[in-house]
Amino acid sequence: MKYKALILDVDGTLVLNSPEAVPSAGVIAAIRQAASVLPVCLATGRGLHEVAPVLSVLDINGPCILDHGAQVYDAKTNRILREVTLSKEQVALAYAVFHDAGLPVYLFDDPSHTEYVGADSPNPILGLWSRGANAEESAQLEKGFASIDGITVNKTKSWDGIGLSFEITHADATKQHGVLEVAKLLSIEPSEIIGVGDGYNDYPLLMACGLKIAMGNAIPELKAIADFVAPPVEEDGVVTIIEKFVLS
């Protein structure tokens, strides 16, 4: 089957799991080649300011799914095409769960990483997050968030390598919802899209796409549903994916 779009996760897929990481020269060249054949898109838990260093070195010609799906962004026109925010009640309840676990809370898309203390925000809130949760704290968070209607709990590896980051978005703000929006914008079917990822929040990405690819460094649960397991990010697995499924 000839696929019509490629959607790539960022951390652990395109780059090492670090805010300063940028794609290797080989990955940059491969994406440039892929973009001459089909739309190349990103799907990441990062917000716009966090993904900007990656976007600046890539020829991304398709819509990008940001903040786990809370935003869909057009890198060519610098426009937000879709946005889903949390309600004030959801923000208050999610903040209380984080606070009860003794973890600091931050707002999505705040480059200053100023701790959020539960005050009303003048702007709509895309999501809340905290980092460094250990096993006991993770269990407490998962139990608390399970009682809140209409949210999605996104778990990712903390950039500092200590514990898990928990990132809360609206239930309609997942990578799956992002894929459906990208398919609509490109006038194609989700079954015509290649999805690539490595982490917990990539499960909805892969489930929404026609060709499911997990990186060699992916969590076991993602490899279990994958049609293909690529070499790990340390070995530029994205290059193998593009050569095998886009350029061949």
C-alpha positions as CSV (number, residue, x, y, z in Angstrom):
1,M,0.0,0.0,0.0
2,K,1.2,3.5,-0.8
3,Y,0.8,5.6,2.3
4,K,-0.2,9.3,2.0
5,A,1.2,10.9,5.2
6,L,3.9,10.2,7.8
7,I,3.3,11.3,11.5
8,L,6.3,11.1,13.8
9,D,6.6,11.4,17.5
10,V,9.5,13.6,18.7
11,D,11.1,12.5,22.0
12,G,12.4,9.0,21.8
13,T,11.6,8.8,18.0
14,L,13.1,11.8,16.2
15,V,15.4,12.8,19.0
16,L,16.8,11.6,22.3
17,N,14.6,12.3,25.3
18,S,16.0,15.7,26.1
19,P,14.8,19.3,25.6
20,E,18.0,20.3,23.9
21,A,18.2,17.4,21.5
22,V,17.9,18.0,17.7
23,P,17.6,15.4,15.0
24,S,20.8,13.9,13.5
25,A,22.0,15.0,10.1
26,G,20.8,11.6,8.7
27,V,17.3,12.0,10.1
28,I,17.1,15.6,8.8
29,A,18.2,14.5,5.3
30,A,15.7,11.5,5.3
31,I,12.8,13.8,6.4
32,R,13.7,16.2,3.6
33,Q,13.5,13.4,1.1
34,A,10.2,12.1,2.6
35,A,8.7,15.6,2.4
36,S,9.2,15.5,-1.3
37,V,6.9,12.5,-1.5
38,L,4.2,13.0,1.1
39,P,3.2,15.3,4.0
40,V,5.4,14.8,7.1
41,C,3.9,15.7,10.4
42,L,4.9,15.6,14.0
43,A,2.8,14.3,17.0
44,T,4.3,15.3,20.3
45,G,3.5,16.1,23.9
46,R,5.6,19.2,23.5
47,G,4.0,22.6,23.2
48,L,4.9,25.0,20.4
49,H,7.8,26.7,22.2
50,E,9.3,23.4,23.2
51,V,9.1,21.9,19.7
52,A,10.4,25.0,18.0
53,P,14.1,23.9,18.0
54,V,13.1,20.7,16.2
55,L,10.8,22.4,13.7
56,S,13.5,24.9,12.9
57,V,15.8,22.2,11.4
58,L,13.2,20.1,9.7
59,D,11.2,20.5,6.5
60,I,7.8,19.8,8.0
61,N,5.2,20.2,5.4
62,G,2.1,18.7,7.2
63,P,0.0,19.7,10.2
64,C,1.6,19.0,13.6
65,I,-0.1,17.6,16.6
66,L,1.1,19.4,19.8
67,D,0.5,19.1,23.5
68,H,-0.6,15.5,23.1
69,G,-3.4,16.6,20.8
70,A,-4.6,19.7,22.5
71,Q,-3.5,21.7,19.4
72,V,-3.0,21.0,15.7
73,Y,-0.6,23.5,14.2
74,D,0.4,24.5,10.7
75,A,4.1,25.1,10.6
76,K,4.0,26.6,7.2
77,T,1.6,29.4,8.1
78,N,2.3,29.5,11.9
79,R,-1.4,29.0,12.6
80,I,-3.2,27.0,15.3
81,L,-5.8,24.9,13.3
82,R,-7.5,23.2,16.3
83,E,-7.4,23.7,20.0
84,V,-9.1,21.9,22.9
85,T,-8.8,23.2,26.4
86,L,-9.7,22.0,29.9
87,S,-12.7,23.4,31.7
88,K,-12.2,25.4,34.9
89,E,-13.7,22.5,36.9
90,Q,-11.3,20.0,35.3
91,V,-8.3,22.3,36.0
92,A,-9.4,22.6,39.7
93,L,-9.9,18.9,40.2
94,A,-6.6,17.9,38.4
95,Y,-4.7,20.5,40.3
96,A,-6.0,19.1,43.6
97,V,-4.8,15.6,42.6
98,F,-1.3,16.8,41.9
99,H,-1.3,19.0,45.1
100,D,-2.5,16.1,47.3
101,A,0.4,14.0,46.0
102,G,2.8,16.8,47.0
103,L,4.0,17.4,43.4
104,P,4.5,20.8,41.7
105,V,2.1,21.7,39.0
106,Y,2.8,23.6,35.7
107,L,0.7,24.9,32.8
108,F,1.3,23.7,29.3
109,D,3.1,26.2,27.0
110,D,4.7,28.2,29.8
111,P,8.4,28.6,28.8
112,S,9.1,30.0,32.3
113,H,8.0,26.8,34.0
114,T,6.5,29.0,36.8
115,E,4.7,26.8,39.3
116,Y,0.9,27.0,39.0
117,V,-0.8,27.4,42.4
118,G,-4.4,26.9,41.4
119,A,-5.4,30.5,40.7
120,D,-7.8,31.4,38.0
121,S,-6.1,31.9,34.7
122,P,-7.2,34.7,32.3
123,N,-6.4,32.4,29.4
124,P,-7.9,29.0,28.5
125,I,-5.7,26.1,29.9
126,L,-4.5,23.5,27.4
127,G,-3.2,21.2,30.1
128,L,-1.5,20.7,33.5
129,W,1.6,18.7,34.2
130,S,4.1,17.6,36.8
131,R,7.3,15.6,36.6
132,G,9.4,13.2,38.6
133,A,6.5,11.0,40.0
134,N,7.8,7.8,41.7
135,A,5.9,4.5,41.7
136,E,3.9,5.4,44.9
137,E,3.1,8.9,43.6
138,S,2.2,7.5,40.2
139,A,-0.3,5.1,41.7
140,Q,-1.9,7.9,43.8
141,L,-2.1,10.2,40.7
142,E,-3.7,7.5,38.6
143,K,-6.3,6.8,41.2
144,G,-7.1,10.5,41.7
145,F,-7.3,11.3,38.0
146,A,-9.6,8.3,37.4
147,S,-12.3,10.1,39.3
148,I,-12.3,13.2,37.0
149,D,-14.6,13.0,34.0
150,G,-13.6,14.1,30.5
151,I,-9.8,14.2,30.9
152,T,-6.9,12.2,29.4
153,V,-3.8,11.2,31.5
154,N,-0.6,11.2,29.4
155,K,2.4,9.5,31.0
156,T,5.9,10.2,29.6
157,K,9.5,9.8,30.7
158,S,10.7,12.8,32.6
159,W,13.4,14.7,30.6
160,D,15.7,14.5,33.7
161,G,15.3,10.7,33.7
162,I,13.8,10.7,37.2
163,G,10.3,9.2,37.5
164,L,7.4,9.9,35.2
165,S,5.8,13.1,34.0
166,F,2.0,13.2,34.2
167,E,0.3,15.5,31.7
168,I,-3.4,16.2,31.8
169,T,-5.4,17.2,28.8
170,H,-9.1,17.1,27.8
171,A,-10.5,13.8,26.7
172,D,-10.8,15.1,23.2
173,A,-7.1,16.1,23.1
174,T,-5.2,13.0,22.4
175,K,-2.9,12.0,19.5
176,Q,-5.7,9.9,18.1
177,H,-7.9,13.0,17.9
178,G,-5.0,14.8,16.3
179,V,-4.6,12.1,13.7
180,L,-8.3,12.3,12.8
181,E,-8.0,16.1,12.4
182,V,-4.8,15.8,10.3
183,A,-6.5,13.2,8.0
184,K,-9.4,15.6,7.5
185,L,-7.1,18.5,6.7
186,L,-5.2,16.4,4.2
187,S,-8.3,14.9,2.7
188,I,-7.1,11.3,3.3
189,E,-8.1,8.4,5.5
190,P,-6.4,7.6,8.8
191,S,-5.7,4.1,7.3
192,E,-3.4,5.9,4.7
193,I,-1.2,7.3,7.5
194,I,2.1,5.9,8.9
195,G,2.3,6.5,12.7
196,V,5.6,6.2,14.5
197,G,6.3,6.5,18.3
198,D,7.9,5.0,21.4
199,G,6.0,6.0,24.5
200,Y,2.7,5.6,26.4
201,N,1.1,8.6,24.7
202,D,1.9,7.1,21.3
203,Y,-0.6,4.3,21.8
204,P,-3.5,6.4,20.6
205,L,-1.3,7.6,17.7
206,L,-0.5,4.2,16.5
207,M,-4.1,2.9,17.0
208,A,-5.4,5.7,14.8
209,C,-3.0,5.0,11.9
210,G,-3.0,2.5,9.1
211,L,0.7,1.5,9.5
212,K,1.8,1.2,13.2
213,I,5.5,1.5,13.8
214,A,7.3,1.4,17.2
215,M,10.9,2.4,17.7
216,G,13.3,-0.2,19.0
217,N,13.4,1.7,22.3
218,A,9.6,1.8,22.6
219,I,7.7,0.5,25.6
220,P,6.7,-3.2,25.3
221,E,3.0,-2.3,25.1
222,L,3.6,-0.2,22.0
223,K,5.8,-2.9,20.3
224,A,2.9,-5.4,21.0
225,I,0.5,-3.5,18.7
226,A,3.1,-2.5,16.1
227,D,3.2,-3.7,12.5
228,F,6.9,-3.0,12.4
229,V,9.6,-2.3,15.0
230,A,12.3,0.0,13.8
231,P,15.8,0.4,15.1
232,P,16.0,2.6,18.2
233,V,16.3,6.4,18.1
234,E,20.1,6.1,18.9
235,E,20.5,4.3,15.6
236,D,18.4,6.8,13.6
237,G,15.5,4.4,13.2
238,V,13.4,7.0,11.5
239,V,15.9,6.8,8.5
240,T,15.1,3.1,8.2
241,I,11.4,3.8,8.3
242,I,11.5,6.4,5.6
243,E,13.7,4.2,3.3
244,K,11.5,1.2,3.8
245,F,8.0,2.6,3.8
246,V,8.2,6.0,2.0
247,L,11.0,6.0,-0.6
248,S,10.9,2.4,-1.7
